[in-house]
Amino acid sequence: MRTRKVVVLPYNAAWQSAFEKIKGEIEAAIGDLIIGIEHVGSTSVEGMSAKPCIDIDVIIEDYSAFTAVVDGLKAIGYIHEGDLGIQDREPFKYSGKEYLQMHHLYVCPKYSEELHRHVTFRDFLRSNPEAAKKYSLIKEQAAELFPNDIDGYIEYKSSCIEELYKKCGLK
């Protein structure tokens, strides 16, 4: 069991402006090297409960500019962590960004399966309020049942995610 405080909050409209602030900083540093920046995850779905952490996918054409992207992000405080076992999804950690909301940053080539999954699921939840409501309730229950167990939280909501993935055409 990995002990980590699990907090799920009701939707907060400030999450979108927090994303925009992070996006602006990234675009200023590497905007000429990328083809887009997507706000994904539950904080990107209006009305949805979420852990208060912004999930961001930075999209590159392919890996030809990746070294320059890593260098550009490093210059503004991000450190590449390797793919951590997930192909075509490159996570970055950061420090010294207390002025920004907590966030997860990933760089993905436009053909990444993870990018496709993130955007497809987000768009499905945005266009299906009942599915978003169901998933919100499951996440709230999971956080209540497993307030200090991130693995238990993830496991509790996994069957709901699988069901919703099937509804939106994901595996």
MOZIDA-V38538 format. One record per pair of residues at least 24 apart in sequence whose ideal C-beta (glycine too) atoms are under 6 Angstrom apart, sorted by the first residue. I is the first residue (numbers start at 1). J is the second residue. Records with the same first field share a line. If there is no record, write none. Layout:
# MOZIDA-V38538
I->J ; J
This chain:
# MOZIDA-V38538
1->149 ; 151
2->150 ; 151
3->148
4->150
6->143 ; 146 ; 147 ; 150 ; 153
8->49 ; 51 ; 139 ; 140 ; 143
9->52
10->49
11->47 ; 48
15->43
18->54 ; 101
19->54
22->100 ; 103
29->72 ; 76
30->69 ; 72
33->65 ; 68 ; 69
34->58 ; 60
35->59 ; 61
40->118 ; 122
44->122
45->125 ; 126 ; 132
48->132 ; 136
49->136 ; 139 ; 140
53->102
54->101 ; 103
55->104
56->103 ; 105
57->106 ; 108 ; 115 ; 118
58->107
59->108 ; 110
60->109
62->109
69->107
86->114
88->112
89->114
117->170
120->168 ; 170
124->168
131->164
135->160
